[in-house]
Amino acid sequence: MALEIKDVSRELVIEKKGVRIPLQDPDMTIDEAMAVYSSIHPELTTSTVTGPFYEDDKYVYKVKTTIGTKG
């Protein structure tokens, strides 16, 4: 039995919208990625991240928006 080594990709998932953003740069932190993609998805500036969760051969970081919620 041979040992197989493969890269594991990462992605951000904006739960409220169902948007999946693949992260191409493996050296980029999640905070850096959120800052980069906040110009396209402004809700990332006030969101919280959970994870990573290992799903479908990739690490998934779930983004929960906090705008419009009370408490």
Order of alpha helices (4+ residues) and beta strands (2+ residues): beta-beta-alpha-beta-beta
